[in-house]
Amino acid sequence: MASVVKLNDVWAMLNNCAAGHLRKQSREYWIVTYNKKTYRSLPLGPHGHRHNPEIESGHVRSLVRQLGISSECVEIYLDLS
C-alpha cells in the first residue's frame, strides 16, 4: 500500500515551508500556487466526507518538486517515504 499523508499536515507544511502560497479548490483537485509556479492536481480526497482526507505521498512529493519547495523543510513536517 502506498504511504499517505493527512491533508491538514500538507497545509501545515505549506504554511511553514512555502509561506505566501495560494490554494484554490477546483471540482476534483486543489490547485496550489507558489513562487510563480502552479501544481494543479493535489486530490481533494475520496468522495463523501472530506474533512481531513489522506493523500497519497506521491502527489505531495510531486507538489514539492514542481513548486521548488526545500526538501529539508518538508522533511521536518512530513514523512514522505
N, C-alpha and C positions, 0 to 999 in steps of 0.2 A: 504494500500500500504506500502511496506517495505521502510524504510528510505534509502537514497542513499548518497554517498559521491563522490565528483569530484576526478578523478584520480590524477590531479595535487595537490590536497590537501593531498592525500595519500603520494605522493612523498615528499612533503614538510615535512610531519610528519616523514617519514622515515629518511630524511636528518638530522633532528634535534634530533630524539629520538633513531635512530639506525645508528649512524654515522659509515661509513665503510660498509654498506650493499651493496650487489651486486644485480642487477636485469638484467634479460635476457628475451627477448620476444621469446616465442615459437609460434607454429602455432595458438593455441587457448587461451593461458594464458601467464601471466607474471610469471616468476619464480624468487622469492626473497630469497636471502641467507643472513643470519646474524648470527653471533656468532656460526658458525658451524652447523646451523640448516637451513632447506630449506622449504619454502612454495611454492608449485608448481601449485596452482590453483587460482591465482588472475586474474579475467577475463580481457580480452582486452577491452571489451565493445561491444555494439551491432555492427552488420555487417555494413559496409559502413564507413562513416566518423568517425574517432576515435580520434579527436584532444584532447579532454578532456572529455572522457565519464563519465557517472555516474555509480558507482559501488555500489551494494547493501552492506549496512553496515555490514551484517552478514559475508561476505567474509573478510572484514577488521578486524572485531573482531577475527575471526579465525586466521588470519595472526598474529595479535598482540599476541594472546595467544600462538600459536605454536612457534613463534620466541622468546618468552620471553621478549618482549618489555614492559617497565614500563607503566602501565595503567595511572599513574598520568601524565606522559609526554604526552601520546597520548591525554588525555582529554584537554590539552592546545590547541591542533591543530585541533581536530576533535570532532564532536558531534555524537556519535555512538548510541544514544538512539533510 
